[in-house]
Amino acid sequence: MSDDIIGSLTNAVRIAIENATVNDLVYMDCDYLSRLVARRKIFDEHTATVLGSVPRVKPAVDELYIWMTNTYLPQRFPTIFTLSKTSNIDSNTSNSLSNYLHNNAINETLRTSPYTDPSDSLRTLGSHIDSDMLILLPTETASQTTSETTYTLVGFQVCMPNGFNTASKLNLTLADIHGPVPRYKEKLEKSMDRFFARIAVGQFARRANWTITTRPDLYAASGNHAHHGEEVEKEEIDPDHAWVRCELQILWRLPESKALVFMVKTYMYTLRQIKEEGMGEELATAIEGMEAGSVPEVYEYKRGIAWGESTKRYLRS
């Protein structure tokens, strides 16, 4: 089990942000092969929900694609990704870098020049990297009523949404994207806008976000959150069929386009795994911290009323 994830469970209920490095962008683990199979199936079955872009994102996606395929992946994971010189592998498109990248883990070759459609480039990256990616650019507005720079979602590949339809968030600002999050506007909007605007090239920030769910699906475009006024009943949790769903999130900036890239890797652990790892009390304490925190409505938003009491009881039994 990942120390990065488990060590962040307690702090994740507060937007606890810490420094990261370029080496933290992509994680490889024992689930890599099965996750690629799952991601490709999700791309095929839910294309309209998990993949999207607007025209102005293309320079940023091209920059991301070229750097990932030509530099980052082969340098960070040289035994998995191998660069070689070759002729064009796609006869319909010029591969100006005259390279191809071979994924030795699945014996597949991918091009190193981006596609004409940025959504195709994002899908290719998401078919070889077990991380979701969201691209943000400064908001285009006819008139600025504030001096703060705000950011808008302009492209994404998100195979593992946690209770939301990412396609419905395309071309929305951070504030609009987080509209359903309790007290986001009054508690977090200004600080998050400032934080996103301050991210410098070469700076990497990460945080963990977690919840508990009784759904094993990696693709969960709805159902993991309770809306205001929704009646939620308490449930008796089965520790083998209840999961801690944890996202390791990395935020960084591309040097040329200055776009922000938000990468998310999803982990799923059963409650039994958490308890057997000796993390039962820590998770139970984190649940209590969420319930009594500065925004206790988050506990309700994450459906804590359903799973909270029985989960704590099991973890401390």
Secondary structure, DSSP 4 states (H G I P E B T S, - for coil): --HHHHTTTTGGGTT--EEE-GGGSS---TTHHHHHHHHHHHHHHSHHHHEEE-GGGHHHHHHHHHHIIIIIHHHHSTTTEEEEE-S-SSTTS--TT-EEEEETTTTEEEESSPPSSHHHHHHHHHHHSSSEEEEEEEPP-SS-SSSS--EEEEEEE-SS-BSS-GGGGTT-BHHHHTTTSTTHHHHTHHHHHHHHHHPPTT-EEEEEEEEEES---S-BSSSSSPPTT---------TTS-EEEEEEEEEEE-TTT--EEEEEEEEEEEHHHHHHTT-HHHHHHHHHHHHTSS-THHHHHTTHHHHHHHHHHHHT-
